[in-house]
Amino acid sequence: MLNPPLRIALLNLLWLLPLQAAKTITPTLPAPIGPHAYFYQLLSGGAIANFYVAANTAVANNTYAIAVSRNGKNLTALAPAKATVDNQKAAANPITGKKIARLGLADDLPAVVLDGEKQVYFLHSIIDAPTNVDVISSGNLKDSNGNLTASILALAGARQGGNYLLAAVQNQAGDTFGAAGSGIALLKSITTTVGKDKDKALRHSLSVLNNGNAFSFTGDLTALKISNTATITSNNVDFCWNPYLSCVYIAADVQAANATSGARAVVVGKITNNQLTFTPIAPDAAFSGANQIVGVNNSATTDVSIQKVRTMRTSTQLDYLIVIGGNGSRSAVGNQVYALPLVNAANSATGTLAKYDSTPTETSVNSFYRARAYTTAATSASDLLTSSSTAAVVGTGNLPLAASTEATDIFVIDDTVFVSIGNAYSSSLRSVYSGSDTPGLFSSQALFDSTGRIQAWTPWQRVGGSNEQIWGAGYIPTTGDFWLIPGTDSANLTTLQRTIWGNGNADGLLGGTTSDASVGLVANVNYPMQSLTDYNVQTAGFDQFALAIATGLKTVSLIATGQSSGGFFQPNLGDFSTGAAASTNGALPTLSSSTKLVTLTGGALNQLGPVTCSVVATAGSNHWIIVGGADGLAVLCDSSGNGWSGTISQLSDLPSNLSFKQVGNYQYVTRLVCDQNYLYVLTNEKLDRIPLSSTNFANNTLNPTTLAQPSAGSTGAPNTYFDVAISGSLALLATAQGLWRTGNGNDISTATNQTAVNWTPVLLPSPIGPVYQFCPLSATTNPNGWSTLGNIYVLSAYRGYQQARINRLTVNLSGAIDDNTVQFLPDQYLADQLSYFIDFYNFKDAFNYLAGSMYIGNCRDNSTPLQLQKLPNGIHSGSRYFNYKSGIVTESLELTGRLNNQINQLALNSASGALMASGSFGLRVGE
Amino acid sequence: MLSKFRSTRSQHPFRCTSTMPQSSLKLRRVCIGVSGSGFAGQAILAPAYAPISAAGRRATAGARRAYIVVSELVVLSSLLLGFTQLSWANIAPLNFLLPDDPNFVVQLQSDRHFQFESLNQFGVHNIQARRDFDDPLTDKTIRETVNVLQIWNKDQSALDMIRGFSADTAIGELAAKLNSANDDGMRGHMLPTAQLHGDAFSGRARYRVLPSLTVNISVPFYRFKLSDVQWQDQTLSENLPDLITKDYLTNDFTNNVLELSGGLDIKNGWSQIGIGDVMAELRWDGNFPQPARPILKNVWLSVRSGLTFPTGLRKNENQLFSLPFGNDGAMGLTIGGGIDLNWAKVFHGNLNVDFLELFGTTRARRFKTDVNQTDLVFLAYEKARLKPGITQRFNLGVSAQIYRGWSLAVAYEHMKHHSDTLSLYNNLYSSEIANTAASLQGWSTHDIIARLNYTGRANFNLFYKHPFNGRHTLLTNVVGLEFSVDF
């Protein structure tokens, strides 16, 4: 083994490279970005994704009229001046320099409609780009009556034994889509062999099926109307091809004929024998009223508007239809996103809406679990989720967007729905993420019940670390980063950006201003961190304010991550240095309104040694910042034990006479939780509940109630504690002896001693012993709200065997705790036997499921650099023997001084959506 | 011709040959490799050890040369065989010369039937160790001379020490308690140092059963003392994992080990005196004068084989760095041979190759339970079968007669031991991991030996052995006195 200094030097050399902060994907595009399309495909062991952009302005010789960024890399021009066009080599490329009106993808190949044209160009081979591409054209498309269409409204692709394209076409007169003659043209890329022997050659063509005519798609379509002919009310049509179900979902804005009729805004299309057939998303009888999201029937409200449609295959292997829109006119539903279950069994109802409360069917092969499916189609109104169903409402509520406007993009990755918003901040309402337009990229994650069905969603949360208006976005599965199209003018979007992991060097975000990295947050909290915790804007005691607390050796930093600016809650970015304050006596220094960062050392913090955790604690209108460390607990309070009362909206609102005061007599505090006016203190050998009281803090009489501690002679009882999650009456305790919960009928918030808690083991399937960490997902903005339809990802880890696994729990606390309060998600490997979700075959220090990606922190032995690893996408039930080395992209972290030896759970900056990794290396950000 | 043989012994500082028989006793014998051949009974087979038959006396110089060629082939074959699969060994990591060291084998005088030899080695100073490891970062092998307790690892990882045990055991519970503490190269690292001193004594008796065939029995004794044991904690105090590592593990490291291991005392040193492994060997020597050659005057060949018996003090699994005074309970089979050349009756050169094959033994042992574990402190103690690897010894020496019976000699000796294999009798642990222990890997020694030799009625050697390089071996500088006398 090398001596440490030499190892440090060598490892520094090895790991310097990843520290880049480039965000704009080069080259700069000659023309602004117009249509864009995102391709994402799961492969064995991971996924790939490409982001296509097209020009919205004709610029002569623009070879980037179509361009692609593959897996987040630089753009490749797909419109070279010379191309193989309709089998003619080195022909003038008709796409070069043009303005692109429509862009669609068939598999991973782009098809375009040029501005003002009525034919489709399909790039059936781009493998040689940018040197050459193969382009085939369709000729002008016809409507369903065989007449030349007035316009192509939408374009999408499908892959089913070949590449198909679907184009929504107007009738010849250019009437609103849905009028007689409107239809969906079905095109197919065909390759034939011509000639013989030496003259044999492949010829490619783009054929319009159905004798060149579009398939009629009007309000009279049986799959669309209910009872009487409906009306399609706009030219907005959206497609989504589902490769698992082999069907295309066609979304439109529709209106029932009258209050006694109905209409469906989503139609299922299937390609059979090169013919496109349309199927109702659910039978007529399934619709009743105006709250079933994709349809309406017998209601005074006759409009149903679906702006965008996507599908989701969950990690529990069920399929869902994801839509933006719902019951109402288009201008009334732009901020609504819903999820509806789909039948994904191979039967005649495949692809249609499933009876939401039916139990999914599991299939196995040779006693090995293989798949899960909804097999029962919805047939009656009670079978469909409604717009008020918790399971249906993605984000638990509306997007931070006015209903009259529209989200700019939507995509689905695994269990997460992402929506981008291009609107600028605007609203007289200042409630965050509700009623006001908030730009950016937002995500919501599905929460499952014990059968694998979606039971709820996490609230909308900004991700991507950007405060800009976002007009298009995509997910880079290799790294968990995002493509973003930012800009203030949708007609002049000049850059395609991507987020990136690193120190954010001068990125204008947390890495400093665009000209000075030294003023950034990363540079100003450059010390080994023991913890980094985000407190979002909904935290009690905050008003339009968000805070992160970083802790280190005898050090605590308060970071204002977001506060009101220009009348809106916005993330603090760029300069954290101006107004930054520090103290060395543990007391709050003088702060100004420009203070975004204050670092406290000394005083009582010296007594704590390494400060390992923090909490913003609340009792009524009184609030405290409390930190715990190796040698105790300290409260930021005044001489009377008060923290602050009411709310603060910036750091300088904190009372000036606060200082850290050590209270109690604790050692090795590892977790602090505040719930229902109590502070829960977890050490490695004790769990105490402390009533929050200024008087008690002032007098240092905490009056703790010990709820867990090792008992001599109680064999099998836990004796080392790692983590605790508390929500109402329920507590989950992660221990070296497994997972424990509050006993049936007991209440952690009222128990007077350990016996009254009646700790009950939760026997994980295929356990490895110690349960190390919780990653709760809550359906509310309260981080302790996971007990209501929430999920908990449980990291079991034992360094003694170099093992780590993930189990998933679903929690539904309604009334008293019983055996059904905490249940397992139906992850299986052997049929009908619950199993763990992931086996890492190695020890892992930290696990997070944030922003659509699962991350693990890996602090390995013997001087190997720390690693932050993103797990491959597509992990699902049955992925038991997941190979942790396959498909994972490792982001190594810069080494500074001593070898890095600690990495904490990631924190999501709730204000900007940036991911923040902390540890002995300091801070790194994904933004 | 016989008179030439008479002086051989005095001219042979490395391997003193017996005085040639002066009588007309006629001996005949068969040489290894040519057994049953037409050479048997010819004079070329007899000069030193066999009473010369009439046929032998009539042997031609050509036949003699042929024999030499054949003999050399035998030796070379043995050498080649040894490189590929055979072995020799003993407590070689101790790096003392073994009782049968070829540098000190003295040929029985022809008129004597019994020989006693004493080889006494005294450590010059405290023993150091040679450590090497492959650096994964540079792909280079780093070799260092270190304190004996650092022979396998620079320091001992207390955190890795408690890994590889089920979480529901006492050790596992501690490992779980320290889940958050990874081995960062400092945390939990204990730097051990100690003073090790050793001396070795051996006696060897030799009895002639046939004119060229002797039986040798050697009995070694050793005295070792490990003292001044110190453990220095390298753990810092910068974060919670540091502190809990100290609190629960390293602050009271020696007592924790004592408790967790079920008795392994790493706090105190030890002092031991005891017998080593007795070795019984059958040896054939053949001396072949080269009167017709202008420079080369004599060729002496030897072949030996025997057994080592597990009489030596065995490794104490509850002592720190316990050293077995033998092959740790394993019986062994030895085989070897050598060739000695005399040039101009003044200079000598010799090459010896020996091999030892040890048989496996089964008993409770300490072993590695986690691939990252360091080797000095193993907590696991279970029944296991150890199959030692083969051992080879190569000795190359030259000498020059400086005055009558006095000569100066220098020799290079190299021993190489191949990896041992441990098979566990417990499926709670992995034999694969156990066999990654550095202490089970091969070792090698390199020594330079300088001698002042007197050969007369009795033989004396005053010598100094200087170890250098080597792998996973102790570096024992030795001064010694050897003497032998025939009866």
Interface residues (C-beta under 8 A of the other chain):
Chain A: M1 L2 N3 P4 R7 L10 L11 L14 P528 Q530 L553 G609 P610 T612 G629 A630 Y668 T670 N684 N719 T720 F722 A736 Q737 I768 G769 P770 Y772 A797 Y798 R799 G800 Y801 Q802 F843 D845 C859 R860 D861 N862 S863 R898 L899 N900 N901 Q902 S920
Chain B: F133 D135 L137 T138 I142 N153 K154 L159 D160 I162 R163 G164 F165 S166 A167 D168 I171 G172 E173 A175 A176 K177 L178 N179 S180 A181 N182 D183 D184 G185 M186 R187 L236 S237 E238 N239 L240 P241 D242 L243 I244 D370 N372
